[in-house]
Structure formats: C-alpha cells, structure tokens
C-alpha cells in the first residue's frame, strides 16, 4: 500500500505532460485540416505518441493515488472517467493517423478530426475536474463576477468582511480564526477533499472532526487534534500542514491556542472575551493594527544593522526582517530553513546581538550548548525554543541574563522544574509556554502564585 502511494504521488508530476502534448497535437491537427500546414504533420504524430504514453502512465499513477481516498467521490469519479476516456481517445487518435490501421483515407481524415476535437475538450474537462479535487469546486469561479457565478450554477458570493480597524469589534471566528484555517488548512480539508475524513470549512465541522476525532475540543488543548498537529515537529509524519506546505506562524498557532482556551466560540466579538495583555499584541499584529508596536519595542531606538551582516545571516539560512519601519530591531527565524543548526551557525548572530529582539528556533534540534550562545543575545524580547527535546535545565541556566525577555516558548522541550527557578526572576517575562515539557503542574502553579501577572501555559485548563 505504501509503495502504491509513493508511486501514485508522481501523478501530479506526470499529468502535465499529456495535458500539454495532447492539446498541442489536437490543435496543430485541427489547424492543418485543409492541408495548409503540412510541416505540422510529422510533429503531430510524435506529439500524439509521446502524449498517449504519458497519458497511460498518468492514468495508472492517478488510479494508485486515488486508492488513498480523502476526496469527494463525485468529483473523483468525474476526474477518473474523463482521464480514462482521454487516454483511450489519445490511443485512437494515434492509431487513426497510421495507414496500417485505417485504409480508407476519407474515414481516416474525418475520424481523426473528430477525435482530435474530443481530445481538446477532454483535456480541458479533465484538468478542470482535477483542479476541483485539489482546490475545491469553486476554485475556477472564486473571483468571478456575481453574474458569471450565477450562470455557472454557483451561489452568489457573500460580501467580503470589512477590515478590522478596532480590536474589540473583530468577530472572534469569522475575522480571527476562519481566515487562518482558510489559508493553511482548507485546501486539504474541504467539501471536495477531505483528508482524514475531516472538513474544516465551518465551525460545526471542526467540532465534528474526522477519523482522528474532534479537531477542536473547547477548553481542552490536549484533546484538540488541530492544535496537536500544528505544534508537532515538522519532521513528524502527523505534522500539519504536510508535504512541505507553509506551516502556521507562531502568531497563528498562538491565536488557535487562545481561541480553544476561550471555549472555541463560533459567535461573538473579541470584546465579549478575555483579551489579556499577553495575547493582545498577537491579535493586533494579526489585524495589522498599530498598537502592537508598543509591545514589540520596549527598547531604545537603534541604528540599522550592517548590510554585510544581514546578508551573512541569510546565506546561513536565517530569515531576517526588521520589525517595522519605525525602528531597526530584527526578527530572526531559522525554524523553516531545514538546515542543521550548529553552535558555529548561532555564533554568527553575536555580530548583531544588540539588534535581535525576536528569535524563532522552533524544531531546530538545539542542545544545551546552543543556549549558551542564545543567552548572550541580551536584547531578546521574544524567544521560541519549542520542539527542541534535548534542551534541559542545564541549558536554560543561560537564559537568566535575558532581562528584556517578555515571551518564552519551551513547548515540547526537556525543561524541568529547575528551569522555572532559572527564569522566574526575569523582570519582563509575561508569557511562558510549557506544554509537553517536564515541568510539573505543582511547580507551574507555584510560579503563577509568585508572578500573577505572568501567563504560565502548561496545556492544562486552569481551574
């Protein structure tokens, strides 16, 4: 079964060959129906032969891929049938051009023209049905004018939601959560494509879930499959979104987490919920509101980093961005590079240690030795070390000097109760994430009591 799935996924690579080759062959043949372009004739025969061979291969691989399921059955059947018919027509077209198969020239000419016309039509239909499987049935008409959608049989599109200009007025699901799911999840979990039996096009479908259970369980991060999948290491098979697709950003994960902890409401505005100061900057950044700048820049203004240093970081695999046009502090991200992160790689950051205020090293296979370097970046205000299982309390001793730190993510690390002793005195720390670490609930509760202004998130619902 795994071998068939492995081979079947090459369908998406091969399928473009018959689309292009058969369409060109049909078009050239029809242009030459009165013999005006005889130079096309030899090329048409070659295009047909290569096209039909690639069509046969694409069809076989497509049937292998379809065994995995997860697609709308009606859309899959239409795509499968049109693909098979197209393959058969391409074989007939090639045979009709061979005199050893068809002896009567008149029948040969008329039959080939009819078949070529059908091939041109089937190429478009098969491609359209395949696009529906991947992107949904409305993909082609998603941005069409209303009258075109109506003629095509699609419902009129709802008016776009107005931009959010005030945080409190934002709709908690339609403005905050649904856009994140639409950008990152719905392409594989829609009406036409239901991977894992899961659809994510509505709040009700999230609660219903799929083969692995509910995608979202109100007030329960541990049982919410959506949150579990998006916070796994990217190397793990169950990580979502899969197959090299763009993962959720830290802010998007934080939004999903906060929404679930608020009870995963479908209705209401943010003004109706508890929006603490630790989550407010994330929500403001999501909507592009200016108030988030106050959170991001507790430090004095600084001159720009040297261009050579910035280029060196990017060559080493770091994604480097300035936080805003108003200042020159840096947001540095190595979580998506896919490269091995060595101590020597991190030492490059010391050239700009005064500029780096946000650092994302999630899932970078860090060890305690790496944290010795990170502890020297004393202007850090936000640090994501999640999904680095080899980080222990020995390494977190190096974080004691990060006095500007406001946000620290130690999810799925080896952080322990001793880690909290190392960092509890950090004066600005307001958000601490400890889910799936070795920190005990008793120690986390003790820290909450000592630092009531700090959010200490262990993944468990506070009572």
C-alpha positions in Angstrom: 0.0 0.0 0.0 2.8 2.4 0.9 4.6 1.6 -2.4 1.4 2.4 -4.4 1.0 5.7 -2.5 4.7 6.5 -3.2 4.3 5.9 -6.9 0.8 7.4 -7.1 2.1 10.8 -5.9 4.1 11.1 -9.1 0.7 11.5 -10.8 0.9 15.3 -10.1 4.3 15.4 -11.8 3.5 13.4 -14.9 -0.1 14.7 -15.5 1.1 17.9 -17.1 2.8 16.2 -19.9 -0.3 14.7 -21.6 -2.2 17.9 -20.9 0.3 19.9 -22.9 1.2 17.4 -25.5 -2.2 16.2 -26.4 -3.6 19.7 -26.5 -0.9 20.8 -28.9 -1.3 17.7 -31.1 -5.0 18.3 -31.4 -4.6 22.0 -32.0 -2.0 21.5 -34.7 -4.0 18.8 -36.4 -7.2 20.9 -36.5 -5.2 23.9 -37.9 -4.0 21.6 -40.7 -7.4 20.1 -41.5 -7.2 21.6 -45.0 -3.6 20.8 -45.6 -2.3 24.3 -45.2 0.4 23.5 -42.7 1.9 20.2 -43.8 5.0 20.9 -41.8 2.9 20.2 -38.7 2.1 16.7 -39.7 5.2 14.9 -38.6 5.2 16.8 -35.3 1.6 15.9 -34.6 2.3 12.2 -34.9 5.3 12.5 -32.5 3.3 14.6 -30.1 0.5 12.1 -30.1 2.8 9.1 -29.4 4.5 10.8 -26.5 1.2 12.2 -25.3 -0.6 8.9 -25.3 2.3 7.2 -23.5 2.4 9.9 -20.8 -1.4 9.7 -20.6 -1.3 6.0 -19.9 1.3 6.5 -17.3 -0.5 9.4 -15.7 -3.8 7.4 -15.6 -2.1 4.4 -13.9 -0.4 6.6 -11.3 -3.7 8.5 -10.8 -5.5 5.3 -10.0 -2.8 4.4 -7.5 -3.2 7.8 -5.8 -7.0 7.5 -5.7 -6.7 4.4 -3.5 -5.7 6.6 -0.6 -9.2 8.2 -0.5 -9.9 11.5 1.1 -11.5 13.0 -2.0 -15.1 13.9 -2.8 -16.4 10.7 -4.5 -18.4 12.6 -7.2 -15.5 14.8 -8.2 -13.1 11.9 -8.1 -15.4 9.8 -10.4 -15.7 12.6 -12.9 -11.9 13.2 -13.0 -11.2 9.4 -13.2 -13.7 8.8 -16.0 -12.6 11.8 -18.1 -9.0 10.9 -17.7 -9.6 7.3 -18.8 -11.6 8.4 -21.8 -8.9 10.9 -22.7 -6.3 8.2 -22.6 -8.4 5.9 -24.8 -9.0 8.8 -27.3 -5.3 9.5 -27.5 -4.7 5.9 -28.4 -7.4 6.0 -31.1 -6.1 9.3 -32.4 -2.6 7.9 -32.8 -4.0 4.8 -34.4 -6.1 6.8 -36.8 -3.1 8.5 -38.2 -1.4 5.2 -39.1 -2.4 3.9 -42.5 -1.8 0.4 -41.5 -4.7 0.7 -39.1 -7.1 2.7 -41.3 -7.0 2.1 -45.0 -9.8 4.5 -46.2 -8.3 8.0 -46.3 -11.7 9.7 -46.0 -12.6 7.8 -42.9 -9.2 8.3 -41.5 -9.3 12.1 -42.0 -12.8 12.7 -40.7 -12.4 10.3 -37.8 -9.1 11.8 -36.7 -10.6 15.3 -36.8 -13.5 14.3 -34.6 -11.2 12.5 -32.2 -8.9 15.5 -32.0 -11.8 17.8 -31.3 -12.9 15.5 -28.4 -9.3 15.3 -27.1 -9.1 19.1 -26.9 -12.4 19.2 -25.0 -11.4 16.3 -22.7 -8.1 17.9 -21.9 -9.9 20.9 -20.5 -12.6 18.9 -18.7 -10.1 16.5 -17.1 -7.9 19.4 -16.0 -10.9 21.2 -14.6 -12.0 18.1 -12.6 -8.5 17.6 -11.3 -8.3 21.2 -10.2 -11.6 20.8 -8.4 -10.2 17.8 -6.4 -7.2 19.9 -5.3 -8.6 23.3 -4.8 -12.4 22.8 -4.5 -15.3 23.0 -6.9 -15.5 26.8 -6.7 -11.8 27.5 -7.4 -12.2 28.4 -11.0 -15.0 30.8 -10.3 -13.9 32.0 -6.9 -13.1 35.5 -8.1 -15.7 35.6 -11.0 -18.3 38.4 -11.1 -21.5 37.6 -9.5 -23.5 37.1 -12.7 -20.8 34.7 -14.0 -21.1 32.6 -10.8 -24.9 32.6 -11.2 -24.7 31.4 -14.8 -22.2 28.7 -13.8 -24.6 27.4 -11.1 -22.7 28.6 -8.0 -24.3 30.6 -5.2 -23.6 34.3 -5.1 -20.6 35.1 -3.1 -21.1 36.8 0.3 -19.8 40.3 0.6 -16.2 40.4 2.0 -16.0 41.2 5.6 -15.0 44.8 6.3 -11.4 45.3 7.5 -10.9 45.3 11.3 -10.0 48.7 12.5 -10.7 48.2 16.2 -9.7 45.0 18.0 -12.7 44.8 20.2 -15.1 44.9 17.2 -13.5 41.9 15.5 -15.7 38.8 15.1 -13.9 36.0 17.0 -14.4 33.3 14.4 -15.1 35.0 11.1 -12.4 37.6 11.4 -9.8 35.8 13.6 -9.9 32.0 13.3 -11.6 31.3 10.0 -9.0 33.2 7.8 -6.2 31.2 9.4 -7.9 27.9 8.6 -8.7 29.0 5.1 -5.1 30.0 4.3 -3.4 27.0 5.8 -5.9 24.1 6.2 -8.9 24.2 3.9 -7.1 23.2 0.7 -6.8 19.6 2.1 -10.0 19.6 4.2 -12.8 21.0 2.1 -16.0 19.7 0.5 -14.1 18.2 -2.4 -11.0 17.0 -0.5 -11.5 15.5 3.0 -8.1 14.2 4.1 -8.5 12.1 7.2 -12.3 12.4 6.9 -12.0 16.0 8.1 -13.6 19.1 6.8 -12.6 22.5 8.1 -14.9 24.8 6.2 -17.2 25.5 9.2 -17.2 25.7 12.9 -19.5 22.7 13.2 -17.2 20.6 11.0 -14.3 21.4 13.3 -16.2 20.2 16.4 -17.3 17.1 14.5 -13.8 16.3 13.4 -12.6 13.4 11.3 -11.1 9.9 11.6 -8.8 11.0 14.4 -11.6 12.6 16.5 -12.7 16.2 17.0 -10.4 18.8 15.5 -11.3 21.2 18.3 -12.4 20.5 21.9 -13.4 23.6 23.7 -11.2 24.5 26.7 -9.0 21.4 26.1 -5.8 21.7 24.1 -4.7 18.1 24.8 -7.8 16.7 23.1 -7.8 19.2 20.3 -6.3 17.4 17.3 -5.9 20.6 15.3 -3.7 22.2 18.0 -1.7 18.9 18.5 -1.0 18.5 14.8 0.2 22.1 14.1 2.5 22.1 17.1 4.3 18.8 16.3 7.8 18.8 14.9 7.8 19.3 11.2 9.8 16.1 10.8 6.9 14.1 12.3 4.5 12.3 10.0 1.4 13.8 11.6 2.6 17.4 11.5 0.1 19.7 9.7 0.1 21.1 7.1 2.1 18.3 5.4 4.2 17.8 2.3 6.3 21.0 2.6 3.3 23.3 2.7 3.7 26.6 4.6 3.2 25.9 8.3 1.3 28.2 10.6 3.3 31.1 12.0 3.9 31.4 15.7 1.2 34.1 15.9 -1.3 31.9 14.1 -0.6 29.0 16.5 -1.0 31.3 19.4 -4.3 32.5 18.1 -5.6 28.9 17.7 -4.4 28.1 21.2 -6.0 31.1 22.8 -9.3 30.6 20.9 -9.6 27.0 22.1 -8.8 28.0 25.7 -11.6 30.6 25.4 -14.0 27.9 24.6 -13.7 27.9 20.8 -16.7 30.1 20.3 -18.4 30.5 17.0 -20.2 33.7 17.7 -19.3 37.0 19.4 -16.7 39.7 19.2 -13.4 39.9 20.9 -14.9 42.5 23.3 -17.0 39.6 24.7 -13.9 37.5 25.6 -11.0 37.9 28.0 -8.2 39.5 26.0 -5.3 39.7 28.4 -2.3 41.9 27.7 -0.1 38.9 26.7 -2.4 38.0 23.8 -3.4 41.5 22.7 -0.2 42.3 20.8 -0.5 39.0 18.8 -4.1 39.8 17.9 -3.2 43.4 16.9 -0.4 42.1 14.6 -2.8 39.7 13.0 -5.1 42.5 12.0 -2.2 44.9 11.2 -3.2 47.4 14.0 -0.6 49.8 15.2 -0.9 49.1 18.9 1.3 46.1 18.7 4.3 48.3 18.2 4.2 49.2 21.8 4.6 45.6 22.8 7.4 44.8 20.4 9.7 47.7 21.2 10.4 48.2 24.8 14.0 49.0 23.9 15.5 52.4 22.8 16.0 53.2 19.1 19.0 51.7 17.4 20.9 52.3 14.2 20.5 49.8 11.3 22.4 46.6 11.1 25.3 46.5 8.6 24.2 45.1 5.2 27.1 42.6 5.2 25.9 41.1 8.4 22.3 40.8 7.2 23.5 39.1 4.0 25.7 36.7 6.0 22.6 35.7 8.1 20.5 35.0 5.1 23.3 32.9 3.5 23.4 30.8 6.7 19.7 30.1 6.3 18.2 32.7 8.7 15.1 34.6 7.7 15.8 38.2 8.8 13.2 41.0 8.9 13.1 44.4 10.6 10.1 44.6 12.9 8.8 47.8 11.5 9.7 50.9 9.5 9.9 52.8 12.8 13.0 51.0 14.2 15.8 48.7 13.2 15.3 45.7 15.6 15.3 42.3 14.0 13.0 39.3 13.8 15.3 36.3 13.1 13.8 32.9 12.1 15.7 29.6 11.5 12.7 27.3 12.1 12.0 26.8 8.4 15.5 26.5 6.9 15.7 22.7 7.0 19.5 23.1 7.6 21.4 21.7 10.6 21.8 24.4 13.3 25.3 24.2 14.7 26.8 26.2 17.6 29.0 27.9 14.9 25.9 28.8 13.0 24.4 30.5 16.0 27.6 32.3 16.8 27.0 34.4 13.7 24.1 36.0 15.5 26.5 37.6 18.0 27.6 40.1 15.3 24.1 41.6 15.7 23.3 40.7 19.3 22.1 44.3 20.0 19.6 44.2 17.1 18.0 40.8 17.5 14.9 41.1 19.6 12.7 38.2 18.2 14.3 34.8 17.6 12.5 31.7 16.4 14.5 28.4 16.7 11.5 26.0 16.9 12.3 22.5 15.9 16.0 23.1 15.2 17.4 20.2 17.2 19.0 22.5 19.7 21.0 21.3 22.7 22.1 22.9 25.9 25.3 24.1 24.2 23.3 26.2 21.7 21.6 28.0 24.6 25.0 29.4 25.8 25.0 31.4 22.6 21.4 32.5 22.9 22.0 33.7 26.4 24.3 36.4 25.1 21.5 38.0 23.0 20.5 40.3 25.8 18.0 42.4 23.8 15.7 39.4 23.1 12.1 40.1 24.0 10.6 37.0 22.3 12.2 33.6 22.1 10.7 30.4 20.6 12.6 27.3 21.6 9.7 24.9 21.1 10.1 21.3 19.8 13.7 21.0 20.9 13.6 17.9 23.1 17.3 17.9 24.0 17.1 21.3 25.8 17.3 20.7 29.6 17.6 22.7 32.8 21.3 22.7 32.3 20.9 24.8 29.2 18.2 27.1 30.5 20.6 28.4 33.1 22.0 30.6 30.2 18.6 32.3 29.8 18.9 34.1 33.2 20.6 37.1 31.6 17.8 37.8 29.2 16.2 40.6 31.3 14.3 42.1 28.4 12.5 38.8 27.6 8.7 39.0 27.5 7.8 35.8 25.7 9.4 32.4 26.1 8.1 29.2 24.4 9.5 25.9 25.8 6.8 23.6 24.5 8.0 20.0 23.8 11.4 20.6 25.3 13.2 18.9 28.3 12.6 21.9 30.5 12.0 20.9 34.1 11.1 22.4 37.5 14.6 23.7 37.8 14.1 25.7 34.6 11.5 27.7 36.3 14.0 28.5 39.1 16.3 29.8 36.4 13.9 32.1 34.7 11.3 33.1 37.3 13.2 36.3 38.2 13.2 37.6 34.6 11.6 41.0 35.3 9.7 41.4 32.0 8.6 37.9 31.3 4.8 37.7 30.8 4.2 34.7 28.6 5.7 31.3 29.3 4.7 28.1 27.4 5.5 24.7 28.9 3.1 22.2 27.3 4.6 18.7 26.9 7.7 19.7 28.9 9.0 18.1 32.2 7.7 20.9 34.4 5.2 19.7 36.9 1.8 21.3 37.4 2.6 22.0 41.0 5.7 24.0 40.1 3.8 25.9 37.4 1.1 26.7 39.9 3.8 28.0 42.3 5.2 30.3 39.6 1.7 31.6 38.9 1.3 32.4 42.5 4.6 34.2 42.7 4.1 36.0 39.4 0.4 36.6 38.9 1.0 39.0 36.0 2.6 36.1 34.0 0.7 33.6 31.8 2.2 30.2 32.5 0.7 27.8 30.0 1.1 24.1 30.6 -1.7 23.0 28.1 -4.0 22.2 31.0 -7.1 24.2 31.7 -6.7 26.2 34.8 -9.3 25.7 37.5 
